[in-house]
Amino acid sequence: MALGGPARPRPRRGSGGARRVAPGALLPGAGPRRLRGGRGRGEALPRRSREARAVRIVIEEPLHGSGRGGVAVYNRRLITLLSEMDPETEYLLFTYYFGGHPDVAARLAPPPGARWKRLHARWPERVVRKAEWGWKVPLVESYLAARGADLYHCHRVPVTKRVPLVTTVHDLFTEVHPEWSSGWMKELFGEVVRPGLGRVERILSISEGTKKDLVERWGVAPERIQVIHEGVDGGVFKPLPKETLAHVRAQYRLPERFLMMVGPFDPWCDPRWTLEALARLPSHLGTVGLVMAGPRGSLYEDVQRRAAELGLSRRVQWLGYVPQADLVAAYNLAQALMFASGYEGFGLPVLEAMSCGTPVVTSRSGALPEVAGEAALLCDYDSPEQLAAAMVQVLDDGAVRADLREKGLRRAAALPWEKTARETLAVYRSVLGR
């Protein structure tokens, strides 16, 4: 079917169709189910009678990254808040993996007191790709359906015939910038996600920018796409008293005045443009440092080399992965966040910094102007001249800093994760007929 048309109609239940759930109704289910695929013991789902059990909603956790990026943050905040807002529904976080089992299992484990559970299958990625992508075998759906899934919220659209799907498209990176995309990501989006959207009940986009890309580049009918912005946890990312920050400055040996960048640092978020801008600062700002937090990315050696060529090696500091509490403190200590990216479907660091009261300089690319609103200085990401001028403004002009701080706090407060969860829950209920 054409992507621009409505989702295909599903057969009535009894012929393999999606079950419809009336308000307050309990659905028939099976006996105890295990939370792990493959062999070995797994945590059993609570035993339910065949006559009654709660609705089960499964959210996919892709494991093709560090597990600390935007999709992982989105999943964790969403499932945590949904399980609190909707306690009568069972929420499961699902993934599949084979190697590194103990580390992955620990990373996916719910925190103490969590209302949601994990659900994982011991499948090698290459097996799933062959079955789902190559042979069009509904491996994922069969696994989830056997465990009573009533709805699957995915990021990679699987082959399905029975379990209704909601999918979130975070960006169309491979379409907008194929030169920065890996071969398997191009295959995933071009051969799996794009044709799979015709099977999806609801398409969620995390920004108007991504929705625009879906409509213009893939021909998806705009009425099929609902924009639900990502958010920020204002209870974690917040202004901190100065006296609580000294230990983080000492631990990481942070300079007195510094600009901050958050990675990973790959071609679309190339720090060399910011280095070029730093080298252009006037002499009275010659001691301002550049602190880089997050995975080093593919450009680490190139960035180190360019910093040395510009005479900036002593002013550039790589922190690597920083625990969340220390990241919040670093935001508070920074003079500004420099987030000069060539493309973003959203840009969580922008909201995180704003929520900490830190001025933000970001780029006009992708969804970043939409996320920043009027609360940041916007530049072309690859213009050292514009970036340097913005640096001077936030470093030299107290009025500019105060204005950006105030506007940023208001902007972040308007996009809490609770709003994301409420709007997503409304989508689930619509799909399930509740």
SEFI-155982 format. One line per 4 residues: number of its first residue (from 1); their letters; for each residue z, y, x of N, C-alpha, C. Coordinates in steps of 0.001 Angstrom, whole numbers, plus 500000, padded with zeros to 6 digits. Layout:
<pts>
NUM> A> Z,Y,X,Z,Y,X,Z,Y,X  ...;
</pts>
This chain:
<pts>
1> MALG> 500000,498809,500826,500000,500000,500000,500000,501236,500857  499574,502334,500331,499540,503564,501091,500939,504118,501246  501199,504706,502429,502510,505288,502673,502779,506431,501726  501742,507119,501293,501955,508288,500455,502357,507944,499039;
5> GPAR> 502200,506704,498618,502523,506329,497252,503969,505927,497108  504370,505574,495917,505751,505157,495690,506019,503804,496318  507311,503490,496530,507666,502184,497058,507200,501117,496072  506837,499933,496608,506312,498894,495738,507384,498447,494750;
9> PRPR> 506985,498135,493514,507971,497666,492532,508523,496318,492947  509814,496116,492687,510433,494849,493040,510523,493947,491818  510340,492641,491984,510457,491733,490845,511879,491709,490317  511998,491281,489059,513323,491186,488479,514127,490111,489177;
13> RGSG> 515435,490310,489110,516292,489293,489702,516066,487964,488992  516038,486912,489792,515692,485607,489253,514338,485188,489774  513542,486201,490206,512272,485894,490861,512293,486430,492277  513500,486572,492840,513626,487007,494229,513798,488490,494381;
17> GARR> 514045,489233,493314,514120,490682,493389,515488,491178,493760  515572,492511,493957,516837,493148,494298,517744,493151,493085  519002,492880,493296,519929,492900,492181,520307,494327,491855  520457,494617,490583,520872,495935,490120,522343,495874,489746;
21> VAPG> 523103,496854,490150,524547,496815,489978,524970,497872,488981  525549,497469,487881,526058,498422,486901,527367,498992,487401  527713,500209,486976,528970,500812,487423,530147,499873,487157  530917,499635,488241,532119,498822,488110,531848,497333,488029;
25> ALLP> 530580,496936,488004,530284,495508,487858,530502,494787,489170  530950,493554,489123,531091,492723,490294,529969,491704,490281  529443,491432,491459,528256,490590,491540,528625,489171,491913  527840,488200,491475,528097,486816,491871,527892,486655,493357;
29> GAGP> 528703,485832,493976,528588,485627,495416,528929,484206,495781  528854,483944,497066,529139,482607,497564,530563,482550,498083  530896,481456,498744,532221,481279,499293,532381,482041,500588  533237,481546,501510,533485,482286,502739,532222,482371,503586;
33> RRLR> 532011,483516,504246,530838,483723,505087,531302,484146,506458  530573,483755,507466,530966,484124,508813,530249,485394,509244  530905,486107,510159,530367,487381,510604,529572,487259,511888  529277,486047,512332,528470,485909,513537,527341,484953,513263;
37> GGRG> 526200,485231,513895,525095,484305,513796,525165,483308,514934  524322,482282,514893,524305,481318,515963,525535,480420,515925  525842,479798,517071,526961,478884,517135,528237,479622,517489  529329,478921,517336,530611,479490,517705,531330,480082,516518;
41> RGEA> 532603,480376,516756,533417,480906,515673,533130,482379,515457  533358,482813,514261,533208,484225,513934,534219,484605,512880  534456,485881,512732,535382,486374,511726,534799,486088,510349  535573,485482,509484,535088,485121,508148,535287,486275,507189;
45> LPRR> 534275,486505,506372,534438,487482,505306,535466,486958,504311  536153,487846,503603,537152,487404,502632,536542,486456,501598  537277,485404,501259,536788,484436,500286,536721,485077,498903  535587,484926,498237,535418,485453,496887,535006,484308,495960;
49> SREA> 535334,484433,494737,534885,483423,493787,533401,483612,493524  532762,482607,493001,531345,482731,492666,531133,483674,491496  532177,483904,490722,532025,484760,489551,532119,486243,489886  532799,486584,490991,533035,488001,491240,533193,488276,492722;
53> RAVR> 532516,489292,493191,532748,489800,494536,532271,491240,494602  532692,491951,495642,532321,493355,495802,530881,493471,496278  530317,494627,496042,528996,494938,496586,529089,494988,498104  528060,494485,498794,528024,494501,500256,526861,495353,500732;
57> IVIE> 527177,496333,501548,526162,497203,502145,526235,497032,503656  525083,496763,504251,524988,496502,505683,524238,497646,506346  524785,498149,507453,524162,499223,508227,523793,498681,509596  522556,498924,510005,522066,498403,511281,522550,499249,512447;
61> EPLH> 522943,498577,513514,523297,499235,514774,522324,498759,515850  521238,499492,516135,520314,499068,517193,521008,499108,518551  520660,498172,519404,521315,498097,520714,520345,498346,521856  519275,499119,521607,518307,499336,522679,518669,500540,523537;
65> GSGR> 519850,501088,523385,520264,502225,524208,521635,501981,524799  522295,503073,525182,523603,502973,525812,524696,502664,524809  524405,502817,523514,525432,502643,522504,526300,503868,522328  525943,504955,523032,526731,506189,522933,525875,507361,522472;
69> GGVA> 524613,507098,522151,523706,508174,521768,523858,508573,520316  522882,509396,519853,522964,509955,518522,522979,508937,517409  522181,507852,517534,522134,506843,516468,523479,506125,516370  524089,505816,517517,525382,505140,517499,526456,506038,516884;
73> VYNR> 526443,507324,517225,527406,508264,516630,527195,508336,515119  525949,508440,514709,525588,508486,513283,526141,507268,512556  525892,506085,513092,526334,504854,512439,527846,504791,512300  528560,505089,513385,530014,504961,513365,530662,505960,512413;
77> RLIT> 530215,507200,512447,530808,508178,511541,530470,507830,510089  529228,507387,509873,528794,507073,508513,529580,505907,507941  529662,504810,508682,530309,503616,508119,531809,503830,507965  532407,504593,508868,533836,504875,508757,534133,505696,507501;
81> LLSE> 533367,506760,507296,533607,507630,506145,533216,506960,504830  532095,506226,504828,531682,505535,503615,532729,504514,503167  533273,503776,504109,534263,502754,503756,535558,503378,503244  535829,504618,503632,537003,505324,503116,536724,505946,501750;
85> MDPE> 535514,506494,501580,535158,507131,500309,534895,506115,499200  534455,504929,499580,533992,503920,498617,534683,502587,498912  536017,502534,498744,536766,501350,499177,536457,500082,498396  535818,500185,497229,535507,498985,496453,534275,498251,496967;
89> TEYL> 533553,498897,497889,532358,498282,498481,532694,497756,499871  532129,496606,500238,532287,496068,501586,531193,496641,502476  531576,497252,503588,530629,497819,504529,530664,497010,505829  529469,496630,506290,529327,495813,507488,528367,496496,508459;
93> LFTY> 528728,496507,509727,527854,497037,510775,527186,495852,511457  525858,495789,511365,525118,494604,511816,524251,494907,513033  524242,493965,513945,523286,494015,515043,523024,492595,515526  522056,492453,516410,521803,491177,517065,521622,491426,518551;
97> YFGG> 522091,490504,519327,521987,490610,520784,522264,489226,521348  521983,489052,522621,522216,487751,523245,522976,487907,524560  522450,488741,525470,523116,488923,526750,524303,489854,526643  525210,489755,527638,526354,490657,527702,527274,490552,526508;
101> HPDV> 527462,489337,526001,528185,489169,524745,529578,489789,524723  530448,489549,525708,531808,490110,525606,531808,491643,525562  530973,492279,526394,530941,493744,526428,530423,494310,525103  529354,493708,524594,528771,494203,523348,529735,493985,522187;
105> AARL> 530356,492809,522146,531301,492512,521063,532448,493516,521070  532928,493865,522260,534017,494833,522350,533563,496213,521886  532334,496569,522230,531811,497883,521857,531614,498007,520358  531287,496889,519708,531021,496907,518269,532268,496675,517430;
109> APPP> 533383,496345,518069,534584,496014,517318,535089,497221,516532  535439,497019,515272,536011,498130,514497,537330,498576,515106  537652,499852,515053,538934,500320,515562,540069,499820,514670  541298,499820,515171,542423,499382,514342,542496,500178,513040;
113> GARW> 542706,499469,511949,542821,500124,510655,541503,500418,509959  540388,500061,510584,539081,500339,509974,538901,499521,508703  538190,500085,507733,537922,499405,506467,536612,498623,506501  535859,498712,507618,534592,498022,507700,534673,496890,508723;
117> KRLH> 533678,496002,508677,533641,494858,509583,532323,494834,510331  532300,494068,511377,531051,493885,512119,530393,492579,511687  529102,492536,511872,528302,491359,511529,527227,491259,512594  527258,490190,513414,526276,490122,514486,525731,488711,514667;
121> ARWP> 524465,488686,515043,523772,487424,515280,523443,487307,516766  523584,486115,517300,523279,485882,518718,521797,485545,518868  520962,486562,518783,519517,486403,518899,519005,487233,520065  518202,486658,520937,517530,487477,521960,516545,488447,521301;
125> ERVV> 516460,489653,521805,515554,490665,521255,514122,490155,521194  513695,489449,522228,512287,488992,522268,511993,487999,521147  512995,487214,520733,512802,486259,519645,512611,487000,518325  513428,488028,518109,513320,488802,516873,511978,489525,516827;
129> RKAE> 511576,490098,517942,510274,490806,517968,509135,489846,517640  509192,488643,518210,508113,487684,517958,508097,487277,516494  509274,486972,515951,509347,486506,514565,508991,487611,513572  509633,488770,513736,509460,489859,512764,508154,490610,513000;
133> WGWK> 507915,491020,514233,506759,491862,514526,505471,491056,514579  505576,489844,515168,504370,489053,515361,504017,488169,514176  504968,487317,513778,504692,486331,512731,505046,486834,511331  505680,487998,511228,506089,488571,509936,507032,487640,509175;
137> VPLV> 507920,486996,509916,508940,486132,509324,510176,486972,509026  510709,486919,507795,511873,487751,507444,513181,487205,508009  513276,487171,509328,514445,486600,509990,515711,487379,509651  515642,488702,509798,516823,489538,509546,517231,489441,508081;
141> ESYL> 516254,489564,507174,516583,489516,505754,517199,488180,505370  516672,487077,505880,517210,485765,505537,518675,485659,505961  518958,486181,507147,520335,486156,507648,521250,486989,506755  520804,488194,506395,521632,489088,505581,521763,488589,504145;
145> AARG> 520666,488086,503583,520707,487596,502205,521663,486409,502077  521690,485555,503093,522597,484410,503068,524054,484847,503113  524297,486059,503558,525650,486595,503635,525926,487624,502545  525087,487599,501522,525375,488370,500327,525100,489847,500414;
149> ADLY> 524201,490278,501307,523896,491704,501414,523192,492192,500156  523662,493294,499609,523040,493888,498433,522126,495044,498801  522324,495620,499988,521486,496722,500462,521584,496759,501978  520460,497046,502626,520419,497116,504090,519935,498503,504498;
153> HCHR> 520795,499233,505201,520446,500557,505720,520036,500376,507176  518738,500492,507429,518200,500122,508736,517591,501328,509455  517317,501120,510738,516584,502086,511555,515251,501491,512003  515238,500179,512190,514006,499432,512449,513730,498615,511188;
157> VPVT> 512622,498861,510530,512375,498269,509211,511988,496796,509367  512809,495866,508854,512470,494448,508979,511510,494002,507879  511009,492790,508027,510202,492175,506969,511151,491802,505831  510865,492249,504619,511760,491980,503496,510987,491635,502237;
161> KRVP> 511648,490869,501379,511105,490544,500059,512166,490675,498967  513437,490622,499351,514506,490603,498356,515527,491714,498537  516063,491881,499734,517140,492848,499960,516560,494261,499992  517012,495149,499116,516482,496522,499116,516866,497266,500387;
165> LVTT> 515969,498137,500829,516130,498844,502090,516278,500343,501883  517169,500930,502670,517205,502371,502908,517027,502523,504412  516164,503415,504842,515978,503592,506279,516146,505054,506646  516739,505279,507807,516847,506628,508355,515852,506761,509501;
169> VHDL> 514995,507767,509412,514078,508103,510505,514689,509298,511229  515059,509082,512474,515734,510137,513245,514737,511101,513883  513601,510603,514247,512563,511471,514806,511261,510690,514865  510184,511388,515144,508883,510762,515373,508451,511057,516808;
173> FTEV> 509341,510775,517704,509149,511088,519114,507861,510485,519670  507609,509222,519315,506447,508538,519883,505135,509128,519404  505143,509767,518241,503940,510398,517716,503760,511804,518274  504834,512547,518355,504762,513934,518792,504556,514020,520307;
177> HPEW> 505232,513139,521044,505124,513152,522505,504924,511728,523035  503749,511158,522828,503505,509804,523339,503590,509723,524860  503348,510858,525521,503399,510858,526990,504813,510632,527510  505818,510841,526693,507210,510637,527094,507789,509340,526539;
181> SSGW> 506973,508528,525887,507477,507357,525167,507138,506071,525892  508046,505110,525813,507809,503800,526415,506861,502985,525537  506268,501971,526131,505312,501138,525404,505934,500421,524225  507155,499878,524408,507749,499114,523311,508197,500032,522179;
185> MKEL> 508574,501282,522500,508929,502220,521429,507686,502605,520628  506564,502783,521298,505317,503057,520581,504968,501899,519656  505171,500665,520164,504895,499481,519347,505836,499428,518151  507127,499698,518382,508114,499661,517302,507743,500631,516183;
189> FGEV> 507459,501881,516546,507168,502874,515519,505787,502685,514898  504792,502358,515736,503432,502244,515228,503162,500992,514431  503772,499853,514838,503445,498573,514221,504551,498020,513319  505744,498616,513383,506858,498097,512584,507362,499149,511599;
193> VRPG> 507809,500292,512110,508418,501298,511238,507377,501911,510305  506236,502339,510862,505253,503028,510027,504764,502164,508864  504247,500950,509087,503816,500145,507930,504988,499693,507071  506186,499579,507682,507344,499118,506930,507870,500115,505923;
197> LGRV> 507535,501402,506085,508047,502402,505154,507583,502160,503718  506469,501449,503561,506005,501130,502218,506925,500176,501480  507808,499459,502216,508732,498513,501587,510104,499131,501330  510288,500367,501716,511604,500993,501680,511843,501701,500347;
201> ERIL> 513039,501521,499786,513404,502178,498529,513621,503677,498729  514300,504063,499821,514554,505467,500127,514357,505693,501607  513689,506792,501941,513526,507206,503332,514416,508425,503546  515335,508320,504498,516205,509430,504844,515728,510049,506149;
205> SISE> 515732,511358,506206,515386,512086,507437,516585,512939,507806  516898,513030,509097,518075,513781,509513,517787,515267,509663  516547,515679,509445,516208,517103,509525,514921,517374,508765  514735,518636,508385,513469,519047,507780,512340,518901,508788;
209> GTKK> 512649,519074,510064,511632,518919,511101,511070,517515,511150  511941,516512,511081,511479,515126,511072,510721,514817,509790  511183,515353,508669,510446,515159,507409,509038,515734,507528  508928,516908,508095,507616,517538,508274,506704,516649,509125;
213> DLVE> 507265,516059,510189,506475,515156,511033,506025,513925,510252  506912,513371,509426,506559,512194,508626,505415,512500,507663  505466,513652,507049,504432,514031,506085,503115,514308,506785  503160,515097,507851,501927,515547,508502,501301,514489,509398;
217> RWGV> 502102,513677,510043,501554,512728,511019,501369,511333,510444  502205,510930,509506,502100,509591,508932,501657,509602,507476  501499,510769,506885,501028,510843,505515,502009,510342,504481  503307,510357,504779,504309,509926,503806,504433,511000,502720;
221> APER> 504456,510577,501482,504613,511527,500373,505956,512227,500499  505990,513557,500458,507259,514275,500668,508341,513917,499669  507956,513540,498439,508967,513201,497437,509683,511899,497747  509162,511098,498671,509818,509852,499061,510886,510061,500133;
225> IQVI> 510952,511268,500674,511838,511543,501802,512973,512461,501364  514187,512068,501668,515349,512916,501395,515975,513337,502718  516145,514628,502907,516767,515142,504127,518282,515136,503967  518948,514409,504839,520413,514425,504919,520766,514705,506371;
229> HEGV> 521246,515898,506626,521535,516285,508007,522665,515452,508608  522607,515275,509912,523754,514746,510639,524849,515808,510633  525981,515481,511225,527101,516404,511163,527915,516425,512436  529101,516985,512325,530011,517063,513460,531421,516835,512935;
233> DGGV> 532245,516226,513749,533638,515966,513395,534480,517144,513870  534749,518058,512943,535504,519254,513298,536948,518981,513645  537456,517804,513321,538811,517451,513714,538915,517023,515159  537761,516699,515770,537720,516289,517175,537116,517402,518042;
237> FKPL> 535942,517869,517636,535266,518941,518369,535768,520275,517816  536684,520886,518537,537355,522089,518044,537833,522919,519231  538086,524205,519007,538658,525034,520078,540045,524512,520465  540305,524447,521752,541578,523944,522257,542340,525057,522969;
241> PKET> 543664,525019,522928,544450,526008,523679,544160,525910,525174  544103,527056,525836,543750,527067,527260,544699,526227,528105  545965,526212,527714,546942,525490,528535,546717,523979,528517  545938,523470,527538,545680,522033,527470,544447,521625,528271;
245> LAHV> 543756,522582,528860,542476,522294,529512,542576,522144,531025  543690,522577,531598,543790,522622,533059,543623,521245,533683  544176,520214,533051,544106,518891,533669,542677,518374,533728  541847,518715,532729,540447,518279,532754,539691,519043,533834;
249> RAQY> 539943,520335,533961,539303,521096,535039,539662,520502,536401  540939,520147,536566,541371,519587,537848,540807,518186,538065  540791,517353,537008,540312,515974,537134,538859,515917,537573  538036,516786,536987,536603,516758,537301,536197,517828,538318;
253> RLPE> 537173,518591,538790,536927,519654,539775,535855,520624,539278  536063,521064,538070,535097,521973,537448,535260,523384,538011  534166,524088,538225,534253,525458,538741,534860,526415,537713  535235,527599,538168,535852,528576,537277,534902,528990,536164;
257> RFLM> 533645,529202,536503,532637,529568,535500,531457,528610,535644  531058,528015,534531,529927,527098,534603,529207,527028,533263  527939,526682,533347,527111,526349,532192,527048,524834,532098  526890,524326,530898,526978,522877,530699,525696,522336,530100;
261> MVGP> 525319,521146,530532,524227,520401,529927,524742,519014,529546  524181,518453,528473,524556,517109,528027,523304,516254,527972  523357,515079,528645,522194,514208,528747,522146,513152,527661  521233,512158,527800,520561,511766,529032,519469,512745,529462;
265> FDPW> 519194,512720,530753,518249,513662,531330,516937,512948,531647  516056,513021,530681,514757,512370,530743,513670,513433,530586  512391,513047,530632,511330,514071,530647,511381,515086,529517  511821,514695,528316,511858,515662,527219,513057,516619,527329;
269> CDPR> 514017,516280,528176,515189,517137,528380,515365,517328,529882  514321,517841,530519,514228,517927,531974,515111,519063,532500  516155,518749,533278,517055,519794,533773,516417,520731,534789  515243,520379,535298,514659,521217,536356,514304,522608,535838;
273> WTLE> 513961,522738,534550,513693,524074,534014,514962,524921,534042  516094,524283,533728,517363,525014,533758,517761,525332,535188  517457,524441,536124,517712,524738,537543,516912,525951,537999  515653,525999,537606,514814,527144,537972,515404,528439,537416;
277> ALAR> 515949,528358,536197,516574,529540,535601,517839,529926,536358  518645,528939,536726,519878,529211,537469,519577,529915,538786  518490,529519,539430,518106,530134,540706,517669,531581,540536  517324,531975,539315,516878,533343,539057,518019,534289,538673;
281> LPSH> 519226,533793,538570,520339,534656,538181,520596,535720,539237  521014,536921,538838,521310,537982,539809,522473,537584,540721  522598,538275,541833,523546,537894,542878,524993,537885,542384  525343,538772,541445,526738,538802,540997,527109,537579,540160;
285> LGTV> 526118,536763,539779,526368,535513,539076,526078,534305,539972  526084,534536,541255,525683,533514,542220,526655,532368,542390  527858,532467,541798,528812,531356,541907,528899,530524,540626  528149,530906,539611,528178,530146,538350,527577,528759,538579;
289> GLVM> 528289,527731,538139,527819,526368,538338,527088,525809,537130  526477,524657,537329,525818,523915,536254,526408,522507,536243  527094,522171,535166,527769,520877,535035,526989,520020,534049  526656,518801,534468,525796,517919,533673,526578,516668,533293;
293> AGPR> 526774,516476,531982,527529,515339,531460,526589,514386,530745  526832,513076,530933,525994,512085,530263,525235,511235,531256  524526,510231,530755,523740,509354,531631,522756,510149,532489  522549,509715,533696,521685,510456,534614,520233,510455,534179;
297> GSLY> 519807,509393,533533,518431,509345,533058,517443,509071,534187  516176,509130,533837,515116,508746,534777,514782,509821,535798  515310,511029,535623,514929,512147,536495,515988,512488,537534  516999,511664,537670,518130,512018,538528,517699,512395,539950;
301> EDVQ> 516927,511539,540577,516536,511806,541961,515644,513046,542062  514745,513224,541104,513877,514406,541108,514694,515681,540937  515700,515627,540084,516544,516805,539860,517364,517105,541102  517914,516087,541720,518672,516286,542963,517803,516918,544040;
305> RRAA> 516581,516440,544144,515660,516960,545156,515334,518429,544882  515077,518753,543612,514736,520133,543293,515930,521070,543474  517128,520585,543163,518330,521395,543382,518490,521726,544859  518216,520752,545719,518302,520992,547165,517249,522007,547614;
309> ELGL> 516041,521880,547095,514974,522822,547453,515305,524252,547051  516027,524398,545934,516388,525734,545444,517701,526238,546036  518322,525432,546871,519597,525822,547461,520751,525798,546470  520668,524907,545469,521667,524878,544405,522556,523632,544433;
313> SRRV> 522414,522800,545436,523117,521512,545424,524618,521667,545215  525207,522679,545817,526658,522859,545706,527076,523431,544354  526118,523937,543625,526437,524529,542314,526127,523582,541149  525540,522436,541446,525182,521474,540415,526101,520266,540518;
317> QWLG> 526698,519882,539409,527683,518802,539394,527324,517789,538312  527251,516522,538685,526952,515438,537747,528249,514723,537401  528579,514649,536136,529806,513983,535712,529574,512548,535275  528343,512185,534890,528097,510886,534296,528689,510823,532897;
321> YVPQ> 528980,509588,532439,529569,509443,531109,530969,510034,531099  531275,510826,530085,532573,511483,529947,533210,511025,528637  534445,510521,528662,535118,510157,527411,535159,511341,526454  535181,511028,525164,535047,512079,524162,536091,513183,524313;
325> ADLV> 537336,512825,524549,538380,513846,524668,538092,514797,525823  537593,514262,526933,537264,515107,528079,536006,515926,527827  535067,515360,527050,533862,516107,526700,534220,517336,525871  535140,517162,524920,535579,518294,524100,536206,519365,524977;
329> AAYN> 537027,518957,525932,537647,519919,526842,536601,520621,527700  535599,519875,528159,534539,520482,528970,533745,521506,528164  533444,521189,526899,532793,522184,526035,533629,523461,525971  534935,523301,525806,535827,524452,525694,535854,525283,526977;
333> LAQA> 535712,524631,528101,535768,525334,529382,534450,526009,529745  533343,525510,529216,532019,526021,529592,531790,527430,529061  531036,528214,529817,530619,529530,529354,529580,529405,528250  528768,528352,528322,527753,528102,527290,527194,526707,527483;
337> LMFA> 526656,526151,526404,525870,524918,526478,524410,525299,526633  523747,524723,527637,522309,524881,527816,521654,523596,527316  520973,523682,526187,520342,522495,525609,518851,522778,525443  518157,522759,526573,516723,523057,526598,515942,521752,526551;
341> SGYE> 515599,521334,525338,514909,520066,525131,513516,520313,524577  512575,519456,524976,511213,519578,524491,511007,519023,523100  511939,518187,522625,511815,517638,521271,513121,516967,520885  513616,517265,519702,514799,516611,519150,514612,516451,517647;
345> GFGL> 515018,515281,517132,515039,515095,515690,516206,515809,515048  517244,516074,515855,518392,516841,515370,519013,517636,516521  519774,516974,517391,520422,517658,518509,521915,517813,518303  522639,516680,518283,524077,516702,518036,524874,517577,519002;
349> PVLE> 524544,517607,520319,525335,518450,521221,525391,519919,520802  524344,520398,520138,524353,521793,519675,525514,522026,518719  525662,521135,517723,526756,521271,516760,528108,521017,517412  528190,520057,518327,529452,519758,518989,529970,520969,519752;
353> AMSC> 529084,521604,520524,529490,522781,521280,529897,523912,520350  529104,524157,519317,529443,525217,518360,530801,524975,517732  531093,523721,517391,532355,523392,516752,533539,523630,517686  533279,523652,518988,534309,523958,519987,534402,525452,520282;
357> GTPV> 533545,526250,519635,533541,527680,519889,532777,528079,521128  531901,527201,521614,531129,527456,522828,529758,528028,522475  529350,529145,523086,528012,529687,522839,526934,528669,523212  525819,528713,522515,524740,527752,522732,523432,528476,523015;
361> VTSR> 522741,528000,524059,521364,528396,524346,520537,527138,524164  519576,527174,523267,518763,525987,523020,517304,526386,522878  516462,525422,522578,515022,525663,522589,514445,525726,521185  513219,526178,521119,512521,526325,519844,511799,525044,519446;
365> SGAL> 512125,523942,520061,511378,522696,519885,512000,521806,518818  511153,521050,518116,511627,520071,517158,512530,520688,516105  513637,519999,515835,514566,520446,514789,515644,521387,515310  515614,521753,516583,516708,522542,517153,516885,523908,516483;
369> PEVA> 515816,524659,516188,516037,525926,515464,516670,525721,514100  516314,524639,513431,516890,524318,512121,518378,524029,512237  518759,523262,513239,520165,522903,513423,520983,524117,513856  520447,524896,514781,521179,526038,515324,521281,527190,514333;
373> GEAA> 520283,527331,513470,520275,528463,512552,520237,529780,513312  521087,530722,512891,521168,532021,513547,522295,532063,514577  522812,530886,514947,524036,530842,515753,523802,530515,517221  522570,530606,517696,522272,530300,519098,521179,531220,519606;
377> LLCD> 521068,531311,520936,519940,531991,521558,518834,530965,521752  517624,531275,521283,516502,530341,521356,515528,530748,522445  515040,529754,523185,514083,529970,524278,513020,528888,524219  511916,529118,524922,510983,528027,525195,511638,527127,526238;
381> YDSP> 511671,525825,525991,512424,524923,526859,511909,524910,528295  510600,525216,528461,509997,525135,529795,509723,526515,530380  510507,527514,529945,510355,528872,530469,511604,529270,531245  511609,529154,532579,512772,529572,533369,513122,531036,533158;
385> EQLA> 512109,531873,532917,512367,533298,532720,513201,533527,531456  512803,532886,530350,513561,533041,529104,514959,532430,529227  515054,531274,529849,516353,530629,530014,517281,531480,530880  516751,532057,531942,517565,532898,532821,518057,534141,532075;
389> AAMV> 517179,534752,531269,517584,535937,530503,518703,535588,529524  518617,534421,528896,519670,533996,527972,520971,533718,528722  520865,533134,529906,522060,532900,530722,522774,534211,531033  522017,535206,531422,522614,536504,531749,523334,537076,530532;
393> QVLD> 522724,536948,529362,523353,537461,528142,524710,536818,527881  524774,535493,527943,526034,534829,527609,527063,534962,528729  526617,535187,529941,527554,535311,531064,528071,536730,531237  527245,537716,530936,527591,539114,531213,528052,539908,529996;
397> DGAV> 527648,539505,528822,527884,540322,527635,528949,539677,526736  530152,540217,526775,531245,539671,525974,530989,539745,524490  530294,540788,524047,529990,540932,522619,529050,539829,522157  528066,539492,522997,527150,538399,522651,527912,537086,522558;
401> RADL> 528786,536833,523537,529566,535592,523512,530421,535504,522242  531087,536606,521915,531951,536596,520732,531150,536369,519449  529984,536981,519372,529134,536829,518188,528643,535392,518061  528198,534801,519168,527723,533418,519138,528860,532454,518814;
405> REKG> 530026,532736,519324,531178,531876,519040,531476,531878,517544  531558,533057,516947,531883,533170,515530,530814,532516,514659  529547,532811,514944,528469,532229,514161,528399,530713,514355  528643,530259,515568,528596,528829,515838,529669,528060,515093;
409> LRRA> 530879,528603,515068,531960,527943,514335,531616,527831,512850  531029,528890,512286,530640,528845,510873,529529,527831,510637  528555,527795,511553,527448,526853,511387,527941,525411,511458  528797,525106,512407,529323,523747,512539,530153,523358,511317;
413> AALP> 530932,524299,510794,531764,524010,509621,530925,523690,508390  529685,524165,508361,528801,523920,507212,528163,522533,507253  528305,521812,508382,527657,520507,508524,528660,519443,508981  529665,519159,508168,530605,518092,508524,530001,516718,508229;
417> WEKT> 530480,515699,508936,530013,514343,508677,530344,513895,507252  531402,514453,506666,531753,514091,505286,530611,514417,504325  529924,515510,504558,528778,515880,503725,527663,514845,503880  527409,514428,505118,526410,513390,505380,526744,512117,504620;
421> ARET> 528014,511709,504686,528427,510462,504037,528328,510567,502517  528761,511694,501931,528686,511840,500473,527245,511756,499978  526343,512427,500659,524946,512421,500229,524314,511050,500431  524710,510343,501490,524184,508988,501720,524717,508024,500671;
425> LAVY> 525979,508152,500317,526564,507300,499288,525842,507482,497953  525473,508719,497642,524729,508966,496403,523387,508244,496412  522744,508157,497577,521486,507422,497701,521720,505933,497458  522748,505370,498098,523049,503951,497894,523252,503648,496406;
429> RSVL> 524043,504477,495746,524345,504224,494339,523093,504325,493474  522206,505240,493835,520958,505359,493092,520112,504103,493255  520004,503607,494486,519194,502408,494740,519773,501193,494023  521104,501088,494001,521755,499929,493387,521966,500093,491886;
433> GR> 521581,501249,491344,521723,501460,489920,523144,501639,489469  524001,502181,490345,525426,502337,490005,525704,503728,489463;
</pts>
